[in-house]
Every structure is written in structure tokens, then in C-alpha cells.
Amino acid sequence: MSAPPARTRAVALRYRNGEDAAPRVTASGSGPVAERILELAREHGLPMREDPDLVEALAVLDLGTMIPPELYEMIAEVLAWAYRANSSFQSTTRGLAGS
């Protein structure tokens, strides 16, 4: 007997340099909500990265919450990846979504 397929999970972050002390959770969900988060990220040309461990760590945070210091290193790696993945990525106007 096989296990049911894992539900899609997604978390979106926003970071505004000079305004935010740390990235904030702007959307989070699973199933259809996660699919919509990912769809909107694609529509807006936002870089996306699949990182189930990070999604699990971020999914417990309330919307609008700044990420805690213990996640700074993981988020810094994702932001560095996002900047490299999309040279037009602007942290002052866009966010990041992951699945």
C-alpha cells in the first residue's frame, strides 16, 4: 500500500531593504492555497525554490511575522540564490515564494 501524495506547501516572504529589519512571511498555506501562492509567484516572475525543511520552519510563523534570527542563515542562502537566479530581482518591490 503506497502513502498518499504529500500536499503542496508554500510560504512567501517579503524583504524591503531599508524598511524591514528582516524578511516577513506574507503568505503561507498548503493544498489549494499553496498552489495559488505558487501561481501568483509565477505570474509575477518571482524566483521560487523548493526547500521542504525551510517551508516547514516558516509555515509555523504568523503572517506578517519577521523571520526569527535562528533562520537568518537559511534565508540568507535563499536570498543569495534568488539574486543569482534572477538578476532583475528587486528586494525593494518583490518577495520570494517556495514550495
NORDA-V230087 format. One record per backbone hydrogen bond with DSSP energy under -0.5 kcal/mol. NH is the residue of the N-H (numbers start at 1). CO is the residue of the C=O. If there is no record, write none. Layout:
BEGIN
NH;CO
NH;CO
END
This chain:
BEGIN
9;99
10;29
11;98
12;27
13;96
14;24
15;94
17;15
19;16
20;16
24;14
25;65
26;12
26;24
27;12
29;10
31;8
33;30
35;31
36;32
37;33
38;34
39;35
40;36
41;37
42;38
43;39
44;40
45;42
46;41
49;97
51;49
55;51
56;52
57;53
58;54
59;55
60;56
61;58
64;25
65;62
67;23
71;68
72;69
75;71
76;72
77;73
78;74
79;75
80;76
81;77
82;78
83;79
84;80
85;81
86;82
89;86
91;89
93;90
94;90
96;13
97;47
98;11
99;49
END
